[in-house]
Amino acid sequence: MAVFKVERGELVRVSETLEAMLRPDWADWEEYDDFIRLMGFIQYDEVDGVYRLYRREEFERPEGELPGVRYLFDVDIDGSNIDYILVGDDLPAYLRVLELLEPLVRRHERLQADIAARQR
């Protein structure tokens, strides 16, 4: 697992874990969905098996936790490992992440088509 942000159009690792970026009492979460809600995020989009995108409402933002982060992408690396991409209120960075994820989306679609073809 790793956490990235976008700088100059490229992904830059900012932490090994999302928990390391939070105060200790917030980092000890049990259920991911509960944690996401506590952080003020709601699921906004999903490409099953590739990524989920969460959007944070400004009024829901907990004081001091992940400051400046408006969008959180959790990217499914291999079915059991998730990397995170944090994006602020920055349209070019948001669009760049979608562009970077597009090859994963296309690969997932090809794999699903191959599996379906073999099952016929």
N, C-alpha and C positions, 0 to 999 in steps of 0.2 A: 504494500500500500504506500502511496505517496500523495502529496498535495502539491498542486501546481497553480500558478497564475500566469497571465499573459503579459509579457513585456516585449515591446517592439515587434509584435506579431508572432512571437515564439513562446512556447511553454517553458516556464522556469520553475524548478522545484523549490518550494518554500518550506516544506516540512516532510518528515517521514510519515507522520500520522496526523489526522485531523484533531485527535485528542490532545496532541502536544501543543496545539495552537489555542487551547481553551484553558480557563482556570480549572483547577483540579476537581472542584465539585461538579462542574459541567461535563468533565471528561469521563466520568464514571457512569455512562448511560447503559441501560439494559436493552431497550428496544430502539432500533434505528429510527423507526417512524415517529416514536415519541420524542426522540432527540431532535429530529428535524423540525417538528412542530414547536418545541421549546425554543429553538433558535429563530423562530419566526418565519420559516420557509413553508411553502405549499408546493406540492407537485404541480408542475406547469406543462411538462411534456415528457414523453418516453418513447424510445425505440427499444422494444423488448429485446433483451439479450445484448444490448449495446450500451445504452446510457439512459439515465433518468435525469431530468432537469428540474431543479427547484428554484422558485422565485421567492424573494423575500420582500414582504411589504414593509415599507419604511416605518410605519407605526407599530409593527410587531417586533422590531429589532431589539433584542436584549442589550442593555447598556454594556458597551465595551467588548462584546463577543463578536469576533470576526468583523471588525469595523470596515466599512466600505464595501462589503460583499453584498451584492444584490442577487447574483445567480450562483448556484452550486450545481455543477454537473457531477454525477457519480458515474464513472465509466467502468463497465464490466470488462475486465481484462481477460479472464479465462473461465468465467463461471463461478469462481470462488474468491477472486481478488478484485478489489475495487480501488481505483485511483480517483482522486477528486480534482476538479478544476474550479477555482474560485474566480469570479468575474465581478467587477464593480459595475456601476451604472455607466457603461462604456460600450456603445453600439459597435464600434470597430472591433473591440476585443471579443465581444459576444459573437459577432459574425465570424471572426477568425476561428473561434472554438468550433462552431458548427462546421466550418470548412475542414478543420483538422479531423473531425469525427466522421466526415463523409466516407472515407475509405473503409472504416470499420462498419458503417451501415451497409455499404455495398457488399463487403465480404460476408456479413451476416446473411444478407439476402441470398447470395450465391450458395452459401452452406445450406440454408433452409431449402432452396430449390433442389440441390443435390440430394438431400435427405428425402425429400418428397418423391423425387424421381426414382430413387432406389427402392422405395416402399411400394411402388406400383407393380 
